[in-house]
Amino acid sequence: MFSNRLRELRKQKGLTQMELAKLLNCSLSKIAMLETDKRDPVKEDLLRFSEILMYPLIIF
């Protein structure tokens, strides 16, 4: 599930939700909603997560 994967990978990088939001130039609430499965990621989100967290896109 994407929400669990995002949370796991963010924590592996030692980032808080706020830190990730700043890196992605998005709101904290967006990260929280993605991590709690209340919002689905769009293609651009997946590309940015891959780039910022330095994981291959296929992981997401």
Number of C-alpha atoms within 10 A of each C-alpha: 8 16 19 14 13 20 18 13 17 18 12 10 12 11 15 14 19 15 13 20 17 12 14 16 9 13 13 17 12 16 23 17 14 18 20 15 14 12 13 14 18 8 8 9 13 18 15 14 21 16 13 14 16 11 13 12 12 7 11 17
